[in-house]
Amino acid sequence: MKKKYLVLAVAAMFTLAAATSCGDSKKSKKDKDDTEEVDDEEKDDEDDYLTQDLATFDLRGSVVAVKYIGEHIEPVTVLFTDRGKVEGIYKFDTEGNMDQADVIREDQRHITEIDFPTLQPWMTLFEYEDDSMLPSATIDSNRMGNATTMTYHRDDDGNLESVDYEEMVHGGKVGETEHPVVRFDATDDHGNWLKCTIIFDGFSYFYKRTIIYEGDDNPLRKEVEETAATDPDIEAFIIDMYDNDRFTDYSFLEAHCTPGMLQYLKDNYEYEGGGYAVWLFRTSAQEGKPGVTNPVSKVTSVQKESDGWYHYRFLDGGWQGENRLKISNEGGVMMIDQIERVHDECADVNS
């Protein structure tokens, strides 16, 4: 049963956050297109949803950051611009690694998908009805084809009345529709919930939000910025190594790999005569991705993790790939100690 509770907990972090008693969302001052900037006069009304993005996370007032903490799920931080638009969504694992979500919008207004690509990959899809600023349903899904749907029923004033919870496996419903009880235990002066309890099959699960408002100290932004900070020399080295195919040069590898790393590359060499398994730095593709008009090969991002690990995403002839390198800066000389493949789109398609 823990798996079910885990998925429910994932939904709670975002989706139940958007299902609190909230008054009539359709009567919010921000009925117009929320891509427009909010002027100072509008920001004086702390009881309204100032933007569509803030409404999606059920946050009233001039919120600039929120952190979700709950049982069976890793902490998630959402940063907003001073105009109330999502700037970034970040998840942290127990080792201090950080994963940034891809945020997808349907029409430059509503957020329709939040996708965490690496740390325990999963995504949340948002559905809206009519002109409501609040989601009417959410779907949490992983890359294995499993999903859960939570549908929110509200009264005419927008207050939450009940929640439907359904499990899906490969598109088919599993079991009966269930109805977890949602209780909001603490709110702040703006009416934003700070503590929430979900009662499910007789068990209670607890969740908290830390909310930062405009003008307050923002330790949540500082945490994200410090975790994301990379050694610029290491980042430049990784980009140069991949973009310029330096990893195929044995002399380059011997100058920038530890003895253990060189042995690992030798052990994984698949041909006679001996050599280094240089293909571990890229995907398994033998040719460019079909249908791609410009099949480039380049690094698209480099992200620092904990304990000397760096995660780089790249294109390989148009195919998407991801690797992790354990690398250190030894007095200006970059030394690679380990490599791990995270994602190989070509191998996934052909498996």
Residue pairs with C-beta under 8 A, 6 or more apart in sequence:
1 201
2 72
4 167
5 71
5 72
5 200
5 203
5 205
6 72
6 73
7 140
7 146
7 148
7 167
8 148
8 165
8 180
8 198
8 200
8 205
9 70
9 71
9 72
9 73
9 198
9 205
9 207
10 73
10 122
10 124
10 140
11 124
11 138
11 140
11 148
11 150
12 70
12 73
12 196
12 198
12 205
12 207
13 68
13 70
13 73
13 76
13 207
14 57
14 68
14 76
14 114
14 124
14 138
15 124
15 126
15 135
15 138
15 140
15 150
15 152
16 150
16 163
16 182
16 196
16 198
16 207
17 57
17 58
17 68
17 193
17 196
17 209
18 55
18 56
18 57
18 58
18 126
18 134
18 135
18 138
18 152
19 58
19 134
19 135
19 152
19 154
19 160
19 163
19 182
20 58
20 160
20 184
20 193
21 158
21 159
21 160
21 184
22 58
22 134
22 158
22 159
22 160
22 191
23 47
23 157
23 158
23 159
24 156
24 157
24 158
25 49
25 55
25 132
25 133
25 134
25 158
26 130
26 131
26 132
26 133
26 158
28 48
28 49
28 55
28 133
29 42
29 45
29 48
29 50
30 38
30 42
30 48
30 49
30 50
30 51
30 52
30 55
30 133
31 131
33 109
34 51
34 52
34 53
34 109
34 133
35 108
35 109
37 83
38 50
38 51
38 83
38 84
42 48
42 50
43 50
43 62
43 214
46 60
46 61
46 62
46 189
46 190
47 60
47 61
47 190
47 191
48 60
49 55
49 59
49 60
49 133
50 60
50 61
50 62
50 84
51 83
51 84
51 85
52 109
52 110
52 111
52 133
53 80
53 84
53 85
53 86
53 111
54 60
54 63
54 80
54 84
55 133
55 134
56 110
56 111
56 126
56 133
56 134
56 135
57 66
57 78
58 134
58 192
58 193
59 66
59 192
59 211
60 190
60 191
60 192
61 190
61 192
61 213
62 82
62 84
62 213
62 214
62 215
63 80
63 84
63 192
63 211
63 212
63 213
63 214
64 79
64 80
64 81
64 82
64 212
64 213
64 214
64 216
64 218
64 221
65 77
65 78
65 79
65 80
65 211
65 212
65 218
65 220
65 221
66 77
66 78
66 209
66 210
66 211
66 212
66 220
67 75
67 76
67 77
67 78
67 209
67 210
67 220
68 75
68 76
68 77
68 78
68 207
68 208
68 209
69 75
69 207
69 208
69 209
69 210
70 205
70 206
70 207
70 208
71 205
71 206
71 207
72 205
74 91
74 92
74 93
74 94
74 119
74 120
75 91
75 92
76 89
76 90
76 91
76 92
77 89
77 90
77 92
77 220
77 223
77 224
78 86
78 88
78 89
78 90
79 86
79 87
79 88
79 89
79 90
79 220
79 221
79 224
80 86
80 87
81 87
82 214
86 103
86 111
88 100
88 101
88 224
89 100
89 101
89 103
89 114
90 98
90 99
90 100
90 101
90 224
90 227
91 98
91 99
91 101
91 116
91 119
92 98
92 99
92 227
93 99
93 119
93 120
95 305
95 306
95 307
96 227
96 305
96 306
97 119
97 305
97 306
97 309
98 224
98 227
98 228
98 303
98 305
99 116
99 117
99 118
99 119
100 228
100 303
101 114
101 115
101 116
101 117
102 113
102 114
102 115
102 117
103 111
103 113
103 114
104 111
104 112
104 113
104 114
104 115
105 111
105 112
106 112
110 126
110 128
111 126
112 125
112 126
112 127
113 123
113 124
113 125
113 126
114 123
114 124
114 126
115 123
116 122
116 123
117 322
117 343
118 311
118 322
118 342
118 343
121 142
121 143
122 140
122 141
122 142
122 143
123 140
123 141
123 142
124 138
124 139
124 140
124 141
125 138
125 139
125 140
125 141
126 135
126 137
126 138
127 135
127 136
127 137
127 138
127 139
128 134
128 135
128 136
129 136
132 158
134 152
134 154
134 158
135 152
136 151
136 152
137 149
137 150
137 151
137 152
138 149
138 150
139 147
139 148
139 149
139 150
140 147
140 148
140 150
141 147
141 148
145 169
145 170
145 171
146 167
146 168
146 169
146 170
147 167
147 168
148 165
148 166
148 167
148 168
149 164
149 165
149 166
149 168
150 163
150 164
150 165
150 166
151 163
151 164
151 166
152 160
152 162
152 163
153 160
153 161
153 162
153 163
153 164
154 160
154 161
155 161
160 182
162 179
163 179
163 180
163 182
164 177
164 178
164 179
165 177
165 178
165 179
165 180
165 200
166 173
166 177
166 178
167 173
167 174
167 175
168 174
178 200
178 201
180 198
180 199
180 200
181 198
181 199
181 200
182 196
182 197
182 198
182 199
183 196
183 197
183 198
183 199
184 193
184 195
184 196
184 197
185 193
185 195
185 196
185 197
186 193
186 194
186 195
187 193
187 194
188 194
188 211
190 213
192 209
192 211
193 209
194 208
194 209
194 210
194 211
195 206
195 207
195 208
195 209
196 206
196 207
196 208
196 209
197 204
197 205
197 206
197 207
198 204
198 205
198 207
199 205
210 220
212 218
212 219
212 220
212 221
227 304
228 303
228 304
229 304
230 302
230 303
230 304
230 310
231 304
231 329
233 329
233 332
233 334
234 302
234 310
234 327
234 329
234 334
235 302
235 310
237 256
237 327
237 334
238 299
238 302
238 310
238 312
238 325
238 327
239 299
239 302
240 246
241 247
241 252
241 256
241 281
242 281
242 282
242 297
242 298
242 299
242 312
242 314
243 297
243 298
243 299
246 252
247 253
247 278
247 281
247 282
248 278
250 275
250 276
253 262
253 265
253 276
253 278
254 262
255 333
256 333
256 334
256 335
256 336
257 265
257 335
257 336
257 337
258 335
258 336
258 337
260 337
260 338
261 336
261 337
261 338
261 339
262 276
264 338
264 339
265 276
265 277
265 278
265 280
266 274
266 275
266 276
266 277
268 277
268 280
269 275
269 276
269 277
270 277
280 323
280 339
280 341
281 323
281 339
282 297
282 314
282 316
282 321
283 316
283 319
283 320
283 321
283 344
283 345
283 346
283 347
284 344
284 346
284 347
285 316
285 317
285 319
285 346
287 317
288 295
288 317
288 318
288 319
289 295
289 317
289 318
289 319
289 345
289 346
292 317
292 318
294 318
295 315
295 317
295 318
296 315
296 317
296 318
297 314
297 315
297 316
297 317
298 314
298 315
299 312
299 313
299 314
300 313
300 314
300 315
301 312
301 313
302 310
302 311
302 312
303 310
303 311
303 312
303 313
304 310
304 311
305 311
305 324
307 326
308 326
308 327
308 328
308 337
309 324
309 325
309 326
309 327
310 324
310 325
310 326
310 327
311 322
311 323
311 324
311 342
312 322
312 323
312 324
312 325
313 320
313 321
313 322
314 320
314 321
314 322
314 323
315 321
316 346
319 344
319 345
319 346
320 343
320 345
321 341
321 343
321 344
321 345
321 346
322 341
322 342
322 343
323 339
323 340
323 341
323 342
324 338
324 339
324 340
324 342
325 336
325 338
325 339
326 336
326 337
326 338
326 339
327 334
327 335
327 336
327 337
328 334
328 335
328 337
